């Protein structure tokens, strides 16, 4: 894990432990790490969810709610996702036809 992501991760856990909720937790992280993108914050939050040392259900629920809310910020009302900053589309791949429909 990169040093920057670890710092964001620690800030997320600290904020959630202090009782901050979804929006206030995100604002807290942005205040501590103003250059961190929403995408990086969400990735650090997902890393926190996979940490086996975190066992407090309330903290995990708070982190999950923040990650989910800010992950969905990139999706517009029509349900289409915006392109990532690296220019790659975030849309899922087209479904592969089943063998029965090909024959």
N, CA, C and O of each residue as an XYZ file, in Angstrom:
412
protein
N       0.859     -1.165      0.000
C       0.000      0.000      0.000
C       0.904      1.227      0.000
O       1.919      1.285      0.695
N       0.496      2.207     -0.808
C       1.298      3.420     -0.868
C       1.180      4.215      0.434
O       0.222      4.073      1.194
N       2.174      5.041      0.655
C       2.212      5.842      1.884
C       1.038      6.822      1.936
O       0.454      7.043      2.997
N       0.698      7.408      0.783
C      -0.419      8.367      0.745
C      -1.742      7.687      1.064
O      -2.556      8.211      1.823
N      -1.948      6.496      0.466
C      -3.200      5.786      0.711
C      -3.296      5.364      2.178
O      -4.379      5.381      2.762
N      -2.167      4.988      2.766
C      -2.162      4.597      4.180
C      -2.522      5.784      5.070
O      -3.250      5.623      6.049
N      -2.014      6.983      4.736
C      -2.343      8.173      5.523
C      -3.832      8.493      5.426
O      -4.458      8.842      6.427
N      -4.403      8.375      4.225
C      -5.841      8.621      4.053
C      -6.631      7.570      4.816
O      -7.624      7.888      5.470
N      -6.197      6.328      4.736
C      -6.834      5.225      5.457
C      -6.857      5.492      6.965
O      -7.892      5.337      7.613
N      -5.717      5.891      7.510
C      -5.624      6.177      8.948
C      -6.555      7.334      9.317
O      -7.208      7.294     10.360
N      -6.619      8.355      8.476
C      -7.504      9.494      8.737
C      -8.966      9.065      8.726
O      -9.752      9.518      9.558
N      -9.333      8.200      7.794
C     -10.716      7.698      7.730
C     -11.065      6.939      9.003
O     -12.119      7.163      9.599
N     -10.192      6.053      9.411
C     -10.445      5.266     10.620
C     -10.503      6.173     11.851
O     -11.362      5.993     12.714
N      -9.596      7.141     11.933
C      -9.605      8.076     13.069
C     -10.911      8.868     13.115
O     -11.512      9.017     14.179
N     -11.346      9.371     11.968
C     -12.589     10.144     11.917
C     -13.795      9.305     12.278
O     -14.667      9.755     13.022
N     -13.856      8.082     11.757
C     -14.981      7.198     12.065
C     -14.964      6.811     13.545
O     -16.019      6.691     14.168
N     -13.784      6.618     14.098
C     -13.660      6.284     15.515
C     -14.109      7.445     16.398
O     -14.653      7.237     17.483
N     -13.877      8.675     15.923
C     -14.299      9.862     16.669
C     -15.791     10.139     16.550
O     -16.294     11.074     17.173
N     -16.508      9.342     15.762
C     -17.957      9.484     15.669
C     -18.451     10.308     14.500
O     -19.629     10.663     14.463
N     -17.588     10.626     13.539
C     -18.029     11.388     12.374
C     -18.868     10.494     11.468
O     -18.610      9.297     11.350
N     -19.880     11.090     10.828
C     -20.740     10.323      9.931
C     -20.298     10.534      8.486
O     -19.264     11.155      8.236
N     -21.055     10.033      7.559
C     -20.683      9.977      6.149
C     -20.152     11.299      5.582
O     -18.994     11.372      5.170
N     -20.982     12.336      5.556
C     -20.567     13.618      4.962
C     -19.499     14.316      5.801
O     -18.540     14.865      5.258
N     -19.664     14.296      7.107
C     -18.670     14.952      7.956
C     -17.347     14.186      7.946
O     -16.281     14.790      8.073
N     -17.406     12.879      7.799
C     -16.188     12.077      7.690
C     -15.446     12.400      6.394
O     -14.224     12.545      6.396
N     -16.177     12.510      5.298
C     -15.559     12.853      4.018
C     -14.936     14.242      4.093
O     -13.818     14.444      3.618
N     -15.646     15.199      4.683
C     -15.117     16.563      4.832
C     -13.868     16.564      5.711
O     -12.916     17.293      5.433
N     -13.866     15.757      6.761
C     -12.714     15.636      7.651
C     -11.494     15.123      6.885
O     -10.389     15.643      7.048
N     -11.696     14.114      6.061
C     -10.596     13.554      5.274
C     -10.100     14.581      4.253
O      -8.893     14.740      4.070
N     -11.020     15.274      3.593
C     -10.628     16.298      2.608
C      -9.867     17.440      3.277
O      -8.957     18.012      2.678
N     -10.231     17.774      4.507
C      -9.534     18.836      5.235
C      -8.098     18.416      5.545
O      -7.171     19.217      5.422
N      -7.921     17.168      5.944
C      -6.585     16.663      6.293
C      -5.736     16.372      5.051
O      -4.511     16.494      5.083
N      -6.401     15.987      3.965
C      -5.711     15.620      2.721
C      -6.400     16.315      1.548
O      -7.130     15.669      0.796
N      -6.179     17.625      1.379
C      -6.909     18.384      0.362
C      -6.630     17.942     -1.072
O      -7.450     18.186     -1.958
N      -5.511     17.309     -1.312
C      -5.181     16.881     -2.669
C      -5.705     15.480     -2.992
O      -5.575     15.021     -4.127
N      -6.286     14.806     -2.022
C      -6.817     13.458     -2.245
C      -8.118     13.540     -3.032
O      -9.028     14.283     -2.665
N      -8.199     12.783     -4.103
C      -9.420     12.762     -4.910
C     -10.476     11.901     -4.225
O     -10.172     11.103     -3.339
N     -11.705     12.078     -4.650
C     -12.802     11.273     -4.118
C     -12.528      9.798     -4.376
O     -12.803      8.951     -3.527
N     -11.992      9.498     -5.535
C     -11.679      8.112     -5.900
C     -10.654      7.510     -4.932
O     -10.801      6.364     -4.506
N      -9.625      8.276     -4.588
C      -8.603      7.766     -3.669
C      -9.160      7.586     -2.265
O      -8.796      6.644     -1.560
N     -10.038      8.486     -1.865
C     -10.654      8.366     -0.542
C     -11.535      7.123     -0.482
O     -11.515      6.392      0.509
N     -12.304      6.883     -1.535
C     -13.161      5.695     -1.571
C     -12.316      4.427     -1.562
O     -12.657      3.463     -0.877
N     -11.231      4.417     -2.306
C     -10.360      3.234     -2.314
C      -9.745      2.985     -0.936
O      -9.641      1.838     -0.502
N      -9.345      4.038     -0.259
C      -8.800      3.887      1.093
C      -9.890      3.391      2.051
O      -9.609      2.607      2.957
N     -11.124      3.844      1.852
C     -12.236      3.384      2.691
C     -12.498      1.900      2.459
O     -12.754      1.158      3.407
N     -12.435      1.473      1.221
C     -12.629      0.049      0.929
C     -11.497     -0.793      1.517
O     -11.714     -1.926      1.947
N     -10.308     -0.239      1.533
C      -9.185     -0.907      2.177
C      -9.471     -1.072      3.673
O      -9.180     -2.117      4.255
N     -10.035     -0.043      4.280
C     -10.379     -0.115      5.706
C     -11.433     -1.194      5.950
O     -11.395     -1.881      6.972
N     -12.362     -1.344      5.028
C     -13.399     -2.368      5.194
C     -12.821     -3.776      5.130
O     -13.383     -4.705      5.711
N     -11.715     -3.938      4.437
C     -11.119     -5.268      4.327
C     -10.093     -5.550      5.427
O      -9.519     -6.638      5.477
N      -9.861     -4.573      6.306
C      -8.895     -4.736      7.390
C      -9.485     -5.630      8.480
O     -10.514     -5.301      9.071
N      -8.840     -6.744      8.737
C      -9.354     -7.690      9.725
C      -9.222     -7.168     11.155
O      -9.860     -7.702     12.062
N      -8.410     -6.139     11.371
C      -8.254     -5.577     12.713
C      -9.434     -4.696     13.108
O      -9.691     -4.508     14.297
N     -10.152     -4.155     12.133
C     -11.338     -3.341     12.435
C     -12.523     -4.268     12.637
O     -12.930     -4.985     11.723
N     -13.067     -4.246     13.833
C     -14.170     -5.160     14.137
C     -15.404     -4.452     14.677
O     -16.438     -5.086     14.886
N     -15.309     -3.145     14.904
C     -16.448     -2.384     15.428
C     -17.457     -2.160     14.299
O     -17.164     -1.491     13.308
N     -18.623     -2.722     14.468
C     -19.652     -2.667     13.430
C     -20.047     -1.234     13.075
O     -20.270     -0.928     11.904
N     -20.135     -0.352     14.075
C     -20.531      1.033     13.817
C     -19.492      1.761     12.965
O     -19.845      2.515     12.058
N     -18.227      1.535     13.255
C     -17.168      2.164     12.471
C     -17.197      1.636     11.038
O     -17.086      2.407     10.085
N     -17.345      0.337     10.893
C     -17.395     -0.260      9.556
C     -18.611      0.235      8.772
O     -18.498      0.511      7.577
N     -19.766      0.351      9.420
C     -20.960      0.863      8.747
C     -20.776      2.315      8.313
O     -21.205      2.697      7.224
N     -20.147      3.115      9.150
C     -19.896      4.520      8.818
C     -18.966      4.633      7.617
O     -19.223      5.410      6.698
N     -17.896      3.864      7.624
C     -16.945      3.890      6.509
C     -17.619      3.397      5.235
O     -17.420      3.974      4.166
N     -18.410      2.343      5.338
C     -19.122      1.794      4.188
C     -20.090      2.820      3.604
O     -20.144      2.999      2.387
N     -20.852      3.494      4.461
C     -21.814      4.498      4.001
C     -21.106      5.637      3.268
O     -21.582      6.103      2.233
N     -19.973      6.084      3.805
C     -19.221      7.152      3.148
C     -18.700      6.689      1.789
O     -18.828      7.408      0.798
N     -18.117      5.498      1.737
C     -17.560      4.983      0.485
C     -18.656      4.831     -0.568
O     -18.466      5.213     -1.723
N     -19.778      4.285     -0.179
C     -20.871      4.078     -1.122
C     -21.423      5.404     -1.634
O     -21.640      5.561     -2.835
N     -21.650      6.347     -0.744
C     -22.198      7.632     -1.144
C     -21.281      8.354     -2.124
O     -21.743      8.889     -3.133
N     -20.007      8.372     -1.836
C     -19.085      9.112     -2.687
C     -18.660      8.320     -3.915
O     -18.157      8.908     -4.873
N     -18.845      7.029     -3.915
C     -18.628      6.231     -5.123
C     -19.736      6.525     -6.118
O     -19.494      6.589     -7.323
N     -20.951      6.704     -5.617
C     -22.090      6.952     -6.489
C     -22.180      8.402     -6.944
O     -23.000      8.714     -7.807
N     -21.364      9.301     -6.393
C     -21.371     10.702     -6.833
C     -21.014     10.846     -8.303
O     -21.439     11.809     -8.942
N     -20.246      9.916     -8.857
C     -19.828      9.991    -10.255
C     -20.866      9.511    -11.236
O     -20.647      9.575    -12.445
N     -21.999      9.026    -10.743
C     -23.041      8.510    -11.621
C     -24.136      9.559    -11.744
O     -24.648     10.054    -10.740
N     -24.498      9.901    -13.000
C     -25.540     10.915    -13.184
C     -26.924     10.294    -13.072
O     -27.048      9.090    -12.851
N     -27.950     11.095    -13.219
C     -29.325     10.659    -12.997
C     -29.766      9.562    -13.964
O     -30.642      8.768    -13.622
N     -29.183      9.496    -15.159
C     -29.587      8.480    -16.124
C     -28.994      7.113    -15.814
O     -29.355      6.116    -16.439
N     -28.084      7.068    -14.848
C     -27.473      5.807    -14.483
C     -26.171      5.551    -15.205
O     -25.504      4.551    -14.939
N     -25.788      6.451    -16.132
C     -24.526      6.294    -16.832
C     -23.411      6.843    -15.976
O     -23.566      7.872    -15.318
N     -22.290      6.158    -15.985
C     -21.152      6.607    -15.198
C     -20.282      7.512    -16.038
O     -20.200      7.352    -17.256
N     -19.629      8.466    -15.389
C     -18.669      9.324    -16.061
C     -17.411      8.526    -16.340
O     -17.173      7.483    -15.731
N     -16.604      9.029    -17.274
C     -15.324      8.399    -17.539
C     -14.388      8.698    -16.390
O     -14.476      9.758    -15.771
N     -13.493      7.769    -16.101
C     -12.473      7.993    -15.080
C     -11.510      9.050    -15.561
O     -11.480      9.377    -16.747
N     -10.733      9.581    -14.661
C      -9.762     10.611    -14.984
C      -8.716     10.104    -15.964
O      -8.130     10.907    -16.691
N      -8.462      8.801    -16.009
C      -7.459      8.278    -16.919
C      -8.005      8.038    -18.311
O      -7.296      7.518    -19.174
N      -9.261      8.412    -18.545
C      -9.852      8.338    -19.872
C     -10.526      7.019    -20.176
O     -11.103      6.870    -21.253
N     -10.476      6.070    -19.287
C     -11.108      4.799    -19.531
C     -12.536      4.836    -19.028
O     -12.821      5.396    -17.970
N     -13.417      4.243    -19.784
C     -14.815      4.200    -19.405
C     -14.994      3.277    -18.215
O     -14.295      2.272    -18.086
N     -15.938      3.625    -17.341
C     -16.212      2.782    -16.182
C     -17.445      1.925    -16.417
O     -17.901      1.230    -15.510
N     -17.994      1.970    -17.639
C     -19.164      1.162    -17.935
C     -18.774     -0.307    -17.980
O     -17.666     -0.646    -18.396
N     -19.684     -1.181    -17.550
C     -19.363     -2.604    -17.578
C     -19.257     -3.099    -19.012
O     -19.778     -2.475    -19.936
N     -18.587     -4.208    -19.183
C     -18.457     -4.804    -20.504
C     -19.811     -5.265    -20.993
O     -20.702     -5.578    -20.203
N     -19.957     -5.302    -22.322
C     -21.208     -5.796    -22.915
C     -21.344     -7.277    -22.581
O     -20.342     -7.990    -22.515
N     -22.572     -7.748    -22.369
C     -22.745     -9.148    -22.030
C     -22.317    -10.044    -23.194
O     -22.520     -9.710    -24.361
N     -21.737    -11.159    -22.859
C     -21.316    -12.133    -23.859
C     -22.521    -13.010    -24.164
O     -23.189    -13.494    -23.251
N     -22.802    -13.216    -25.467
C     -23.974    -14.059    -25.783
C     -23.758    -15.483    -25.293
O     -22.642    -16.001    -25.314
N     -24.827    -16.095    -24.858
C     -24.728    -17.473    -24.389
C     -24.572    -18.400    -25.576
O     -24.860    -18.021    -26.711
N     -24.118    -19.614    -25.314
C     -23.907    -20.580    -26.377
C     -25.210    -20.909    -27.101
O     -25.194    -21.181    -28.301
N     -26.332    -20.888    -26.393
C     -27.622    -21.216    -26.991
C     -28.040    -20.144    -28.010
O     -28.677    -20.470    -29.012
N     -27.695    -18.886    -27.771
C     -28.114    -17.830    -28.695
C     -27.202    -17.738    -29.911
O     -27.573    -17.126    -30.912
N     -26.016    -18.335    -29.842
C     -25.083    -18.310    -30.956
C     -25.431    -19.395    -31.970
O     -25.239    -19.214    -33.172
N     -25.934    -20.500    -31.490
C     -26.224    -21.641    -32.365
C     -27.430    -21.411    -33.194
O     -27.810    -22.276    -33.984
